[in-house]
Amino acid sequence: TPAEFEKRRRAFEDRVIALQRRAQDSMRALDNGFQQSMNDLHNKVLPLVKEISEQHGYNVVVDRSKVVIALKAIDLTDEVIDVVNKKIPKFKVSKPTVK
């Protein structure tokens, strides 16, 4: 009947909306978890970068993505990656929770 069809249509739409909300909540939780993990990793890597830059006598360290041209001799990237891999061989990422 038309009334039964309308009832089922509304129930279906409510279910779609609920699933969309859940998907948005999941994406938000993943984004927040990723950002938190990146911040944690940054806080662990920064002292290592400082230590390496002091060993080389550098006063300034600039993110590679912000540099247009640089001499390979002053690029710390490979050295930092080696040190990070040795000193932080594993990095735990927390599983995000969805409300």
MODELLER restraints for C-alpha pairs under 7 A, 6 or more apart:
rsr = mdl.restraints
at = mdl.atoms
rsr.add(forms.Gaussian(group=physical.xy_distance, feature=features.Distance(at['CA:25:A'], at['CA:98:A']), mean=6.30, stdev=0.5))
rsr.add(forms.Gaussian(group=physical.xy_distance, feature=features.Distance(at['CA:26:A'], at['CA:98:A']), mean=5.70, stdev=0.5))
rsr.add(forms.Gaussian(group=physical.xy_distance, feature=features.Distance(at['CA:29:A'], at['CA:96:A']), mean=5.61, stdev=0.5))
rsr.add(forms.Gaussian(group=physical.xy_distance, feature=features.Distance(at['CA:29:A'], at['CA:97:A']), mean=6.37, stdev=0.5))
rsr.add(forms.Gaussian(group=physical.xy_distance, feature=features.Distance(at['CA:29:A'], at['CA:98:A']), mean=6.00, stdev=0.5))
rsr.add(forms.Gaussian(group=physical.xy_distance, feature=features.Distance(at['CA:30:A'], at['CA:96:A']), mean=5.98, stdev=0.5))
rsr.add(forms.Gaussian(group=physical.xy_distance, feature=features.Distance(at['CA:33:A'], at['CA:96:A']), mean=5.49, stdev=0.5))
rsr.add(forms.Gaussian(group=physical.xy_distance, feature=features.Distance(at['CA:37:A'], at['CA:93:A']), mean=6.01, stdev=0.5))
rsr.add(forms.Gaussian(group=physical.xy_distance, feature=features.Distance(at['CA:45:A'], at['CA:84:A']), mean=6.76, stdev=0.5))
rsr.add(forms.Gaussian(group=physical.xy_distance, feature=features.Distance(at['CA:49:A'], at['CA:80:A']), mean=6.37, stdev=0.5))
